[in-house]
Amino acid sequence: MAQPAGRPGFSFLLCPDPEMLRQRLEALVAEHGGGRPWDRRVHWGDEELPGAFWADLTVPDLMGTPRLVVVRRAHKLLKETWDKLTQPLGSFNAAIWPVFCLEAEADRKGPKPPAVLAKTRFWPVAEKRGWVWTSPGLTPQGMEDFVRAHMARAGLSVAPDALRALCAALPCDALGARNELDKIALAVEPGGTVTTGQLGIVSFEADMDIFAFIAAVIHGRSGDKVWKKIMDNRQASSSDDIFFAFLALLQREARLLWELASGEPPSAWIPPAAQKSKAELARRAGPAAAARIFELALEAEFGIKTGQRTPEQAFEALVMGLHSAFGPRTAPARR
């Protein structure tokens, strides 16, 4: 496998947060893209890769435009697909840059590649040459660096007391945190300093209020507040990943509830103040109902990707499914 000049022959990005993946991809292109515009082709690993993917991966553009071939949710690829990738990844193509985004939830030791990928011929090559980037996503421990870096890109600094307040208030979700920081940046003079006086416009509720959304459904209330938050974020951002980010957060919360309901240790950090309420909700829901959230989230994702449903329709079907799953099992007995 020939060593490419300047940029990776292919890249693996391991992180459960779509926004952090996007930011890392932008940084890679800025560093290794040669200042040229890249034609971006995005495919999804939780679907069968179409013939267009293999053409994108192997046939250069006739006009010479370099191509970035991105596979989202690549952790879902099957062994046969990884095996089939051995040949196209075996030689460097200056006009085509494959990037695989592995978005499975990280455990306590951080993101790991699927076992089938770790056994391929090209994975150790990527590790040896530094073509693998891993991140657990946005965590409380990494929030300070995230805030500083985001404000630095906007040409702003952050006062220590404002930084502490932001780190406590922002969600461990890079897209939601970015949207709130963008609002603050607009309220500060160019080249200025963010102070606590500008933080009154921060309206984000942690994790898109996913926990409150599930709790509302379990208790028979409406989840419209969460949906309004999603729609507000969609209007504030051009990203196509907003609804999928919501589904990813929903599945993460479902995993925590399932683990707590099953007596397993949680696989992700839970704020101490929320541990008791989450444990109670998990007990009320039970493992079977918590597991049902995963199925409903996948159904919503499939409906949107195939064009069968709009995000609004998918959300409505999701809520109906959740009420059906939780209601009969968790409704308090009538006296």
PyMOL commands that set and color helices and strands:
alter all, ss='L'
color gray80, all
select helices_A, chain A and resi 18-32+51-58+74-76+79-84+88-90+115-118+122-129+140-153+160-169+174-186+196-201+206-218+224-236+242-261+272-285+287-305+311-330
alter helices_A, ss='H'
color red, helices_A
select strands_A, chain A and resi 11-14+39-44+67-72+96-102+132-134+157-158+193-194
alter strands_A, ss='S'
color yellow, strands_A
deselect
rebuild
show_as cartoon
